[in-house]
Amino acid sequence: MVYTPRSARRGALLAGSMAVLGLLTACGNGQTVHSDPPVTASGTAAPATDASTPPASGTPAAPSAGSATPTGAASTAVSRATGTSGGTGTTAATSTRCHTSELRASVGRNDPGAGQENFPLVLTNASHRTCTVRGFPGAAFVSAGGAQLGPDPRRESGSPTTVTLRPGQSAWAGLTYSNPEVSGARTARPAALLITPPDERDHLKVAWTGGAVPVSGNSSSVFLTVFGPGTAP
């Protein structure tokens, strides 16, 4: 056993008491002792938010784990992906026969000559697609009550050709008959002319303003020609 003088033991005890007193004082006044200097990091700090507080306007909320994608967002994406782009992948529709519902009919001005009356029957493409007409029209004069006046027109000889009509374009066929005053045929004054496009069953009705037409007797036949492009010869 090592003998320590009493004065040395008293000094060590006093020094230990002072160290404990200093430690108790630092903890009690709320001060923290840092062993390293603070570090400043560059960047933008985001404010802390409570889970129960909604995000600020314009800041999208992060989806919770396992939540589904909003229906609106999914449908919008699909709509954009499947929408028409107008690029090279779009194929133009193939031209097909013009249907009655896509056409507008009219009767052009009479072009008489050599005892003949000659009227162009005009069909105009009123649709938004390109279509075609080929061959002869159907035609019939009718009274105000809808009764047919005279026999069905005959077809003149001719070679049908396919006429392509873009929207707004027209094709015409000739309707011709002998002047009744020259031929002596009996006449009637139609209220309208029914025009049926080639290969169609439905007709278009056009008011007739061309005067009397032959309906029976000598040289009473009415003739039709094939369709050609344009509105008149």
Secondary structure in CASP SS format (residue, H / E / C, confidence):
PFRMAT SS
TARGET T0000
AUTHOR 0000-0000-0000
METHOD secondary structure of the structure
MODEL  1
M C 1.00
V C 1.00
Y C 1.00
T C 1.00
P C 1.00
R H 1.00
S H 1.00
A H 1.00
R H 1.00
R H 1.00
G H 1.00
A H 1.00
L H 1.00
L H 1.00
A H 1.00
G H 1.00
S H 1.00
M H 1.00
A H 1.00
V H 1.00
L H 1.00
G H 1.00
L H 1.00
L H 1.00
T H 1.00
A H 1.00
C H 1.00
G H 1.00
N C 1.00
G C 1.00
Q C 1.00
T C 1.00
V C 1.00
H C 1.00
S C 1.00
D C 1.00
P C 1.00
P C 1.00
V C 1.00
T C 1.00
A C 1.00
S C 1.00
G C 1.00
T C 1.00
A C 1.00
A C 1.00
P C 1.00
A C 1.00
T C 1.00
D C 1.00
A C 1.00
S C 1.00
T C 1.00
P C 1.00
P C 1.00
A C 1.00
S C 1.00
G C 1.00
T C 1.00
P C 1.00
A C 1.00
A C 1.00
P C 1.00
S C 1.00
A C 1.00
G C 1.00
S C 1.00
A C 1.00
T C 1.00
P C 1.00
T H 1.00
G H 1.00
A H 1.00
A H 1.00
S H 1.00
T H 1.00
A H 1.00
V H 1.00
S H 1.00
R H 1.00
A H 1.00
T H 1.00
G C 1.00
T C 1.00
S C 1.00
G C 1.00
G C 1.00
T C 1.00
G C 1.00
T C 1.00
T C 1.00
A C 1.00
A C 1.00
T C 1.00
S C 1.00
T E 1.00
R E 1.00
C C 1.00
H C 1.00
T H 1.00
S H 1.00
E H 1.00
L E 1.00
R E 1.00
A E 1.00
S E 1.00
V E 1.00
G C 1.00
R C 1.00
N C 1.00
D C 1.00
P C 1.00
G E 1.00
A C 1.00
G C 1.00
Q E 1.00
E E 1.00
N E 1.00
F E 1.00
P E 1.00
L E 1.00
V E 1.00
L E 1.00
T E 1.00
N E 1.00
A C 1.00
S C 1.00
H C 1.00
R C 1.00
T C 1.00
C E 1.00
T E 1.00
V E 1.00
R E 1.00
G C 1.00
F C 1.00
P C 1.00
G E 1.00
A E 1.00
A E 1.00
F E 1.00
V E 1.00
S C 1.00
A C 1.00
G C 1.00
G C 1.00
A C 1.00
Q E 1.00
L E 1.00
G C 1.00
P C 1.00
D C 1.00
P C 1.00
R E 1.00
R E 1.00
E C 1.00
S C 1.00
G C 1.00
S C 1.00
P C 1.00
T C 1.00
T E 1.00
V E 1.00
T E 1.00
L E 1.00
R C 1.00
P C 1.00
G C 1.00
Q C 1.00
S E 1.00
A E 1.00
W E 1.00
A E 1.00
G E 1.00
L E 1.00
T E 1.00
Y E 1.00
S E 1.00
N C 1.00
P H 1.00
E H 1.00
V H 1.00
S H 1.00
G C 1.00
A C 1.00
R E 1.00
T E 1.00
A E 1.00
R C 1.00
P C 1.00
A C 1.00
A E 1.00
L E 1.00
L E 1.00
I E 1.00
T E 1.00
P C 1.00
P C 1.00
D C 1.00
E C 1.00
R C 1.00
D C 1.00
H C 1.00
L E 1.00
K E 1.00
V E 1.00
A E 1.00
W C 1.00
T C 1.00
G C 1.00
G C 1.00
A C 1.00
V E 1.00
P E 1.00
V E 1.00
S E 1.00
G C 1.00
N C 1.00
S C 1.00
S C 1.00
S C 1.00
V E 1.00
F E 1.00
L E 1.00
T C 1.00
V C 1.00
F C 1.00
G E 1.00
P E 1.00
G C 1.00
T C 1.00
A C 1.00
P C 1.00
END
